[in-house]
C-alpha cells in the first residue's frame, strides 16, 4: 500500500477521542466465532439516538465499544428487542451508517468509519474489563482536502503488559477499574480504589500503617500512599501514568505516591498482577499499575463531594472542574481538583482511646515516660531500665524532699494522648493535555500535571530521659546518688509532637507518533517527572538546650537562651513548674528533611506486522529507552546542638540505557483451527538494561493462550523481573541513633542503631509463573469467570533485617550477624568503638551515658532476604437484564497458599501469612448492583480472614464490612440533563476493626484493617 494512501487511512482512523462506553467481556465482528462470548443476549434497546443505543447495548452485553462520537452523532435507531448475537445486534444498530465492526481482542470492539483500516497508531493504552467504563463522549471533526468530514486522531490501543498495538498481553490477565466503577463503589481517591484490591497489601506505604508503626520500613515520612501488589513491597510494584514512570516518593524515592493523582480526570486504572520487567524494566516485580488519564474531552464537568465519619471529627471535601475543547485535527483539556481532610484522632475510636488495652483484652502499653516523670534505674542483674520512684502529682517541683518520692511506683505515660490515626491533608492538582494531527501521518501529544499535597500529623508528646545533677537548682534525689535519670513526657508542656510537610509532584510528556506505512508505526516520547518532599518534625525538645536548661552542661554563649537569665528547667513538677520562656527554648527542637527525585526519559519504539502466518499476523515491537535518575536530599537538625546544623547536601545520579523487543506469534487461528484447538497464541518479550552501578540485567517473558473450545481460554506466563537498588540505598550516608530494646532476659537495655547505604548492592531478582483460565459459557449468558494461579520467588531482596524486626533484634537468632554486644564500662576497646561510631556518623544527640550501651545493631542495606509467594486470584461476574431492570454481581478475591520469607540466606524460610502486620491468606469483595432508568444502586461486602498476633499468637478475628451507594442521573430529556447526585456509605454498619494488641497501643492492625469507621458522603456532578 502506498505511503500516501496509508496516511489517508490513518487520518480517517484518527478520531477526536475514543469513547469507552462500556467495559465488558467478549467481542464481535469477523472473529466472533473465535472469541469467548455467549451465543446471544436478550436485548431491549429503546428507539432514540444511536449514541444512546450503543451505550445501552454495552450495558446489556458487557462489551466495551470504542468509536468516534461524531460518526454516530445525529443518527436515530428503531427499538431493538429480542435475542441476538452481539454481531447481529450491532449490525442492526449501525445499518446505513457505513460503520464496520472490528474486534481488537476478546475484550474490545472498535466501530470503524468507512475508510478505516487495521492500521493506525498512538500509544495511549486501553483495555476492556467486565465492568462499565463511563465518560462524557467528546466529539469533533475536521475536513479532508475533498471537503468531507474526517475524524481527528484515534490512537490504536496498547494494553498494559504489551508493547504491540491492539493486542492484550498473551498469557496475562489485566484488570481494569473504570472511573465509573470507582464512583459506583464509593471510592474517594485513586489510592482507596487500589487499596480495595484483594491482591494489594496495605502493610507499607500508607498513612495509617506509618502512623501506627506497622510499616517497619520507616521511609514514608510524608505519609504517601503506594501500591504493594502481592505484599512484595511498594518499591516492587511499578506505577505508571499514561504508560510513563512517576518520580519516587518517600525518604528513599523508592515508590510512587498515587495519592497525588487527581481522580476527577482519570479514565481508568489497569492492573497487571504479574512480573513485567521484560516490558517495562526495573520495579515491575509484583505487577504494574497503569493510571490512564482522559486524553480528550469536550465541554465542562463540575463535581463536589462532602464526606464525614459518623463518630469523630474527620471530614473530607473535594471539588473539581474539568474543561475541554476539540477542533478538527486535535483537542485540549484542563482539570483542577481540590481535596481537603480533617484528621481522625485516636481518642475518637474505642480501640485507641488509650494505650492501656486491658479493658479490650490486651495489655497496658503505657510507658515510663510521663509527666510527672519517674526516677529511673538499671537492674543490676539484667541491665534493664525501669522506674524506681514515681514523682508525686499535685506539686510544682520546688519543695520536694527525698521521702516524697513514691518508691516502687510508676507514673504511666500514654503515647496516644493527643495522637492522630489519620492525618490532616490538603491537595491541589492540575492536569492538562493537548493533541494535534500535523498531517502526513504525524500526531503530536502533550500533557502536564502538578500536585501539591500538605499534611500534618500529631503524635504523642516528646519523650526523653533527663540526666539531672546537683547543678539543677531543684535537684533532689531519692536514691542518694549524685545524678538521677528521669523518664519525662513533654506533651503537656510543649504540646504533641508534630510531623508536617508537603509533597509536590510534577510531570511533563511530549510524544510524536509517525505512520511508517505497511501497518508499522513509530512512537517516540520524552518525559520528565519530579517529586519534591519536605518532612518537618517539631514540637520536640532540643537536647542541647535541654541539657543547658537542666544545668547538666554550662551556659553556652552561642545560644540565645541563658538559664541564669531565663531560668532553669524544673523536671520535678506536674506541668506547671516551668515558665513560657524556658519551655520555648527547650521545645524549639526540630528535624527538617527535604528530598527530590527526578526522572527524565526518552523512548523510541516501532511496532507492526512482520509477516502474515496461517493463523494471523505476526506482530512485533522493537525499541530503545534512556533514563536519567537524580536523587537529592538535604537535612537540617536543631536537636542535638545549640544552633541548627545542616548536613552536606546529598546528590546522586545515574543514567540507564535499555533495549527491548516483543513478538506475538499466532500458531492456530480460524483458518487452521481443529477440534480442541480453536486458537493458540505465543508471545516472547525481552528487555536489557545497563546500569552504571552494577552492570547489565536481561529479563525475558513468555506467554501462551490456548482456546480449546468456544468460551474457554487457558493461559500462562513465565518471566524474570528485577528491582534495581535505588540511589539512596546505594549511596545514602550512614547514621546512628539510640533506643532501648528487650534482651533475652526481657529487660530493656540501651543500644546504638546503625543505618545507611551500601554501594555494593546488587539488583533484587524474581522469577514469576502464572497459569489461568477465562470462562464465559454460552449456556449461561452474562457469566464470566477468571482464575489465575501465581507464584513469585523474589531473591536477593535489599533489606535491613534488624530494622524490620528491631523490637526483637537482641533475641531473634536470625539477626545475630547484625548484632554486636559491647561492654564500654569495662572494655576500653568497646568504648573506643562506640565513640568512633558516634563521632564518624553523627550521634543522635542524646544525653544518655555511652557507658550504658549494651549492643550495636547494624541495620544498613544488604542483599539478604527472599520471599516466595503462591496463591490464586479469582474474579466472577454475572450480568442479567429483566425488563427495565439490569442486575450485576461481581466477586473478586485473592487466596495465598504461602507467603514465605527468609530474613537472611542462612535463616529458616517461614510462612508469614496470617500474622499481624503481614498478608492475610484470604481477602475478597462481593458487590451487587442494580440499574433502572435514572437510578442505580450498589452494595459491596468486604472480607478479611481471621489471623493471629505475630508476637503472642492470640487470634485476631475476621473483619467484614458493608458499603452502599445510591445514585440518580437526570434523564437526557430532563432540564437537569447532565446532573448526577450520589449518596454513599462505606462501612455502613460502623464495624470496628478486630482488636489487635499492638505494641504501639493503637488497638488495630493497620496492615489489614482501617480505623475510619462509618463514612458517608454526598457527591454532586454536573456535565455541561
Buried (B, 14 or more C-beta within 10 A) or exposed (E): EEEEEBBBBBBBBBBBBBBBBBBBBBBBBEBBEBBBBBBBBBBBBEEBBBBBBBBBBBBBBBBBBBBBBBBBEEBEBEEBEEEBBBBBBBBBBBEEBEBBBBBBBBBBBBBBBEBBBBBBBBBBBBBBBBBBBBBBBBBBBBEEEEEEEBBBBBBBBBBBBBBBBBBBBBBBBBBBBBBBBBBBBBBBBBBBBBBBBBBBBBBBBBBBBBBBBBBBBBBBBBBBBBBBBBBBBBBBBBBBBBBBBBBBBBBBBBBBBBBBBBBBBBBBBBBBBBBBBBBBBBBBBBBBBBBBBBBBBBBBBBBEBBBBBEEBEBBBBBBBBBBBBBEBBBBBBBBBBBBBBBBBBBBBBEBBBBBBBEEBEBBEBBBBBBBBBBBBBBBEEBBBBBBBBBBBEEBBBEEBEEEBBBEEEBBBBBBBBBBBBBBBBBBBBBBBBBBBBBEEBBBBBBBBBBBBBBBBBBBBBBBBBBBBBEBBEBBBBBBEEEBBBBBBBBBBBBBBBBBBBBBBBBBBBBBBBBBBBEBBBBBBBBBBBBBBBBBBBBBBBBBBBBBBBBBBBEEBEEBEBBBEEBBBBBBBBBBEBBEEEBBEBBBBBBBBBBBBBBBBBEBBBBBBBBEEBEBBBBBBBBBEBBBBBBBBBBBBBBBBBBEBBEBEEBEBEBEBBBBBBBBBBBBBBBEBBEEEBBBBBBBBBBBBBBBEBBEEBEBEBBBBBBBEEBBBBBBBBBBBBBBBBBBBBBBBBBBBBBBBBBBEEEBBBBBBBBBBBBEEBBBBBBBBBBBBBBBBBBEBBBBBBBBBBBBBBBBBBBBBBBBBBBBBBBBBEBBEBBBBEBEBEEEEEBBEBBEEBBEEBBBBBBBBBBBBBBBBBBBBBBBBBBBBBBBBBBBBBBBBBEEEEBBBBBBBBBBBBBBBBBBBEEBEEEBBBBBBBBBBBBBBBBBBBBBEEBEBBBBBBBBBBBBBBBBEEEEBEEBEBBBBBBBBBBEEEEEEEBBBBBBBBBBBEBBBBBBBBBBBBBBBBBBBBBBBBBBBBEBBBBBE
